[in-house]
Amino acid sequence: MVRKKGSLILCGAFLFVAWNALLLLYLWGRPPIGRLGEGGGAEPGGKEEWGVGKGKGGRINLAGEVIRLAEEVEVQLETQKKLLKQIESNRAVWARQKDIGKRETDDTKDVKEQGVHQPQKPPLLLKVEGNDRDQTELKQTEKPVPTVASDSKLEQQQAVEKNEEIVENNEVATSVSSPEVVIPILVIACDRVTVKRSLDRLIQYRPSPELYPIIVSQDCGHGETARMIGSYGDQVTHIKQPDLGDIRVRPEHRKFQGYYKIARHYRWALNQVFNTFSHSTVVIVEDDLEVAPDFFEYFRALYLILSSDPSLWCVSAWNDNGRDALVDPSKAELLYRTDFFPGLGWMLLKDMWDELEPKWPSAFWDDWMRQPEQRKGRSCIRPEISRTITFGRKGVSLGQFFDQYLRYIKLNTEFVPFTKQDLSYLLKEKYEEKFIKEVYSAQLVKIEDLQQGGSLKGPGPFRVQYSSRDSFKVFARNLGVMDDLKSGVPRTGYRGVVSFLYRGRRVFLAPPEGWTQYDISWS
């Protein structure tokens, strides 16, 4: 580049000198302008144009000729001045191109070196069901990087930028974690000052206030609870349900006034999250729930699964049969699909709220969610070991199930890096094929065999088959799992199957093979 620059400068100087020499020779040797030719007439620039002519005896007017020559020289000098300016500007351009070209060469070299040393990332194996329910497998897309053979620095720069874009796209495509979507935590509160326990854990485990804003929605107008929430300052957003009046209900439902107010509060609070704060998803917890260390990691990872699979409609942190003796402590990473809506720490998308909100019930919203008209054959995700526990015996349910079941639920204490795992096994087609095969290839045993245990070999799995509502309830009670059904669906059930541990062995409490649908009369 330096040699080329010097050659151009010498060439410019030579042209400048040669041009002036030729100009002087031309001007000196040409005949005086304005001399009449043999054929008569006047050349352009003669006395008609300049106002000068011959003196006495035909002599040329020297003064006029000198003026004419001076003006022509001035015109030519202006032209040369423009040429010199163009050469100077080109010198600056050449210098900038040299500097940019050097940087681009270094960048290209760095990108190539990074490409050599960068380990290949595993593909994201997710099946995404579209509106037509056809599944399309998402795999890592390897785009070819064009080889730059041209000397053009601009093309090299474009190639570097393209390479960087491809690397970034592949990082997104191969990451199992969801995009950096904001996932707000909605805490439903009323008159429990023990909301402090829930908020303390949420703030303790929250990895980012920006990605996980905490919105506490308070009903009831309880002053002491409001002051407790307010003491957290800008760590939380405190909103208050404005309508605190009683709700007119049928006389026989007066004792259920609390359930009506809870449904009203949920509707108002969710509308605030989605319509006022304009979030696309939310995780709902109540003021008597304590969360696990990987609570945020769990929902961050499963947001992508929930958004991708239309056969899912929620993600829950709760296992209804999550008592210590019924779960496998070595399988903290194990997740399931369930047809039963668990609640108690659950994720909802705005699209689903847009579907539910117009028909939201006036009371008993959780049982309403479990009706087939709302569920529409869709499922939720739930963990083997719960990511929430409830410490609130006091409430509108007057401690129903708390002393018998809820107080014994095991809370996960091991942090599981879900965002680093391939969770595609939870997508419907892949999950059902494996799940059905595992359940119905398990050894069929009688409940007495499990209770006595002597004749059974190995850790299982084993299958206990029920064929009626009554037989399910008898077996469930004897095996220690919850025996109630909602719209015919057992708690934690998927395709009628309840999975749990019994005395250290995996057991499937299952209907006969070939199951097709739930019987709502079993409720």
Backbone hydrogen bonds, N-H to C=O, Kabsch-Sander energy under -0.5 kcal/mol:
donor,donor_aa,acceptor,acceptor_aa,energy
5,K,1,M,-2.1
6,G,2,V,-2.3
7,S,3,R,-2.0
8,L,4,K,-1.8
9,I,5,K,-1.7
10,L,6,G,-2.3
11,C,7,S,-2.4
12,G,8,L,-2.1
13,A,9,I,-2.4
14,F,10,L,-2.6
15,L,11,C,-2.3
16,F,12,G,-2.0
17,V,13,A,-2.2
18,A,14,F,-2.8
19,W,15,L,-2.4
20,N,16,F,-1.9
21,A,17,V,-2.3
22,L,18,A,-2.6
23,L,19,W,-2.2
24,L,20,N,-2.3
25,L,21,A,-2.4
26,Y,22,L,-2.6
27,L,23,L,-2.8
28,W,24,L,-2.5
29,G,25,L,-2.1
30,R,26,Y,-1.4
35,R,32,P,-1.4
37,G,41,G,-0.7
40,G,37,G,-1.7
46,G,43,E,-1.6
49,E,46,G,-1.0
50,W,46,G,-2.8
51,G,47,K,-2.3
55,G,59,R,-3.4
58,G,55,G,-1.5
59,R,56,K,-1.1
61,N,53,G,-0.6
62,L,60,I,-1.1
65,E,61,N,-2.0
66,V,62,L,-2.6
67,I,63,A,-2.1
68,R,64,G,-2.3
69,L,65,E,-2.5
70,A,66,V,-2.5
71,E,67,I,-2.1
72,E,68,R,-2.1
73,V,69,L,-2.6
74,E,70,A,-2.0
75,V,71,E,-2.0
76,Q,72,E,-2.3
77,L,73,V,-2.6
78,E,74,E,-2.0
79,T,75,V,-1.7
80,Q,76,Q,-2.3
81,K,77,L,-2.4
82,K,78,E,-1.9
83,L,79,T,-1.9
84,L,80,Q,-2.5
85,K,81,K,-2.0
86,Q,82,K,-2.1
87,I,83,L,-2.2
88,E,84,L,-2.4
89,S,85,K,-2.6
90,N,86,Q,-2.4
91,R,87,I,-1.9
92,A,88,E,-1.5
93,V,89,S,-2.0
94,W,90,N,-2.9
95,A,91,R,-2.1
96,R,92,A,-2.3
97,Q,93,V,-2.7
98,K,94,W,-2.1
99,D,95,A,-2.0
100,I,96,R,-2.8
101,G,97,Q,-2.7
102,K,98,K,-1.8
103,R,99,D,-2.0
104,E,100,I,-2.9
105,T,101,G,-2.0
106,D,102,K,-2.0
107,D,103,R,-2.7
108,T,104,E,-2.7
109,K,105,T,-2.0
110,D,106,D,-2.3
111,V,107,D,-2.7
112,K,108,T,-2.2
113,E,109,K,-2.2
114,Q,110,D,-2.6
115,G,111,V,-2.4
116,V,112,K,-1.5
117,H,113,E,-1.9
118,Q,114,Q,-2.0
125,L,123,P,-0.7
126,L,124,L,-1.1
126,L,138,L,-1.1
128,V,126,L,-0.6
128,V,136,T,-1.9
129,E,127,K,-0.6
129,E,308,S,-1.2
130,G,128,V,-0.5
130,G,134,D,-1.7
133,R,130,G,-1.9
136,T,128,V,-1.4
138,L,126,L,-3.3
139,K,137,E,-0.7
142,E,140,Q,-0.7
143,K,141,T,-0.9
149,A,147,T,-0.8
156,Q,152,S,-1.5
157,Q,153,K,-2.4
158,Q,154,L,-2.2
159,A,155,E,-2.1
160,V,156,Q,-2.3
161,E,157,Q,-2.4
162,K,158,Q,-2.3
163,N,159,A,-2.3
164,E,160,V,-2.3
165,E,161,E,-2.1
166,I,162,K,-2.2
167,V,163,N,-2.2
168,E,164,E,-2.3
169,N,165,E,-2.5
170,N,166,I,-2.3
171,E,167,V,-1.9
172,V,168,E,-1.8
173,A,169,N,-2.6
174,T,170,N,-2.1
175,S,171,E,-0.6
175,S,172,V,-0.7
177,S,419,T,-0.7
178,S,300,R,-0.6
181,V,179,P,-3.0
183,I,211,L,-3.0
185,I,213,P,-2.7
186,L,184,P,-0.6
186,L,283,V,-2.8
187,V,185,I,-0.7
187,V,215,I,-2.9
188,I,186,L,-0.6
188,I,285,V,-2.6
189,A,187,V,-0.7
189,A,217,S,-2.9
193,V,191,D,-0.7
195,V,192,R,-1.4
196,K,193,V,-1.6
197,R,194,T,-1.4
198,S,194,T,-0.9
199,L,195,V,-2.8
200,D,196,K,-2.8
201,R,197,R,-1.6
202,L,198,S,-2.1
203,I,199,L,-2.6
204,Q,200,D,-2.1
205,Y,201,R,-2.4
206,R,202,L,-1.2
212,Y,208,S,-1.8
215,I,185,I,-2.9
215,I,213,P,-0.6
216,V,214,I,-0.6
216,V,237,T,-3.1
217,S,187,V,-2.6
217,S,215,I,-0.7
218,Q,216,V,-0.6
218,Q,239,I,-2.7
219,D,189,A,-2.2
222,H,219,D,-0.7
223,G,221,G,-0.5
226,A,222,H,-2.2
227,R,223,G,-2.3
228,M,224,E,-1.9
229,I,225,T,-2.5
230,G,226,A,-2.6
231,S,227,R,-1.3
232,Y,229,I,-1.6
233,G,230,G,-1.7
235,Q,232,Y,-2.0
236,V,233,G,-1.1
237,T,214,I,-2.8
238,H,236,V,-0.5
239,I,216,V,-2.8
239,I,237,T,-0.6
241,Q,218,Q,-2.7
244,L,242,P,-1.0
253,H,250,R,-2.3
254,R,251,P,-1.4
256,F,253,H,-1.7
257,Q,254,R,-1.4
259,Y,256,F,-0.9
260,Y,256,F,-1.5
261,K,257,Q,-2.1
262,I,258,G,-2.1
263,A,259,Y,-2.0
264,R,260,Y,-2.2
265,H,261,K,-2.5
266,Y,262,I,-2.7
267,R,263,A,-2.1
268,W,264,R,-2.2
269,A,265,H,-3.0
270,L,266,Y,-2.7
271,N,267,R,-1.9
272,Q,268,W,-1.8
273,V,269,A,-2.1
274,F,270,L,-2.5
275,N,271,N,-2.5
276,T,271,N,-1.1
276,T,272,Q,-0.8
277,F,272,Q,-2.9
279,H,273,V,-2.0
282,V,348,L,-1.8
283,V,184,P,-2.2
284,I,282,V,-0.5
284,I,346,W,-3.0
285,V,186,L,-2.8
285,V,283,V,-0.5
287,D,188,I,-1.8
289,L,286,E,-1.6
290,E,389,I,-2.7
292,A,387,R,-2.0
295,F,292,A,-1.7
298,Y,294,D,-2.7
299,F,295,F,-1.8
300,R,296,F,-2.3
301,A,297,E,-2.2
302,L,298,Y,-1.9
303,Y,299,F,-1.3
304,L,300,R,-0.6
304,L,301,A,-0.6
305,I,301,A,-0.6
306,L,302,L,-2.7
307,S,303,Y,-2.3
308,S,304,L,-1.3
309,D,305,I,-1.7
312,L,309,D,-2.0
313,W,379,S,-2.7
314,C,379,S,-0.9
315,V,347,M,-1.1
316,S,381,I,-3.2
317,A,345,G,-3.1
320,D,318,W,-0.5
322,G,319,N,-1.8
324,D,408,Y,-1.1
326,L,323,R,-1.8
327,V,323,R,-0.7
327,V,324,D,-0.7
331,K,328,D,-2.0
334,L,331,K,-1.7
336,Y,382,R,-3.0
338,T,380,C,-2.5
339,D,493,G,-3.3
340,F,493,G,-0.7
345,G,284,I,-0.6
346,W,284,I,-1.7
347,M,315,V,-3.2
348,L,282,V,-2.5
350,K,280,S,-2.4
353,W,349,L,-2.0
354,D,350,K,-2.7
355,E,351,D,-1.0
356,L,352,M,-2.1
357,E,353,W,-3.2
359,K,356,L,-1.3
360,W,357,E,-1.6
368,W,364,F,-2.0
369,M,365,W,-1.9
370,R,366,D,-0.8
370,R,367,D,-0.5
371,Q,368,W,-1.4
374,Q,371,Q,-1.4
375,R,371,Q,-2.7
376,K,372,P,-2.2
378,R,375,R,-2.1
379,S,311,S,-2.6
380,C,338,T,-2.9
381,I,314,C,-1.3
382,R,336,Y,-2.3
384,E,334,L,-2.3
386,S,410,K,-0.6
387,R,317,A,-3.4
388,T,317,A,-0.7
389,I,290,E,-1.9
391,F,288,D,-2.6
392,G,288,D,-0.6
393,R,391,F,-0.9
398,L,395,G,-1.7
400,Q,397,S,-1.2
402,F,399,G,-1.3
403,D,399,G,-0.8
405,Y,401,F,-3.0
406,L,401,F,-2.0
407,R,402,F,-2.5
408,Y,405,Y,-1.9
409,I,406,L,-1.4
410,K,322,G,-2.8
412,N,386,S,-2.7
415,F,413,T,-0.5
416,V,414,E,-0.5
418,F,416,V,-2.3
420,K,417,P,-1.9
421,Q,418,F,-1.8
423,L,421,Q,-0.9
426,L,423,L,-2.0
427,L,424,S,-1.5
431,Y,427,L,-2.9
432,E,428,K,-3.0
433,E,429,E,-1.5
434,K,430,K,-1.6
435,F,431,Y,-3.1
436,I,432,E,-2.7
437,K,433,E,-1.4
438,E,434,K,-2.4
439,V,435,F,-2.6
440,Y,436,I,-2.4
441,S,437,K,-0.9
442,A,439,V,-0.9
443,Q,461,P,-1.1
445,V,463,R,-2.8
449,D,446,K,-0.7
450,L,446,K,-1.4
451,Q,447,I,-2.3
452,Q,448,E,-2.5
453,G,449,D,-2.8
456,L,453,G,-0.7
462,F,506,R,-2.2
463,R,443,Q,-3.3
464,V,508,F,-2.6
466,Y,510,A,-2.1
472,F,468,S,-2.2
473,K,469,R,-2.2
474,V,470,D,-2.3
475,F,471,S,-2.4
476,A,472,F,-2.8
477,R,473,K,-2.1
478,N,474,V,-2.0
479,L,475,F,-1.8
480,G,476,A,-0.9
481,V,476,A,-1.9
486,K,489,V,-2.2
489,V,486,K,-1.9
491,R,484,D,-1.0
493,G,490,P,-2.2
494,Y,497,V,-2.0
497,V,494,Y,-2.0
498,V,509,L,-2.3
499,S,497,V,-0.5
500,F,507,V,-1.9
501,L,326,L,-2.2
502,Y,505,R,-2.7
505,R,502,Y,-1.5
506,R,459,P,-2.0
507,V,500,F,-3.0
508,F,462,F,-2.7
509,L,498,V,-2.8
509,L,507,V,-0.6
510,A,464,V,-2.6
510,A,508,F,-0.9
515,W,512,P,-0.7
520,I,518,Y,-0.7
522,W,519,D,-2.2
523,S,520,I,-1.4
